[in-house]
Amino acid sequence: QVQLVESGGGLVQAGDSLRLSCAASGLTFSNYAMGWFRQAPGKERELVATIARSPGSTYFANSVKGRFTISRDNAKNAVYLQMNSLKPEETAVYYCAAFRVIGTTLIGRAEDVAYWGQGTQVTVSS
């Protein structure tokens, strides 16, 4: 049984940092490109960042470039999202995702996700 378990969410103030973690089990982790999506109340789920199967290539949404970093540790079956200078509008549930398929641009689509985590709430107060 495949499981993706996120942790690290919480309540922070604008300008603070958070590091999200996603622990994967039940799959050959290194075979999957991984990503983070987020969904705010009343809004569609949006892609935040992705990382290729081997650490190296990454993609970031324009809104988070320069502030967020994605990394992975294939030995630990884990992927991380370091979020700096958080903004109130980034309050959302953040989801870890394992992609079934992804293009060379690493712009992952929700419909191409093979496995989702349950999500972790990030709340940024102003």
Secondary structure, 3 states (H helix, E strand, C coil): CCEEEEECCEEEECCCCEEEEEEEECCCHHHCCEEEEEECCCCCCEEEEEECCCCCCEEECHHHCCCEEEEEECCCCEEEEEECCCCHHHCEEEEEEEECCCCCCCCCCHHHEEEECCCEEEEEEC
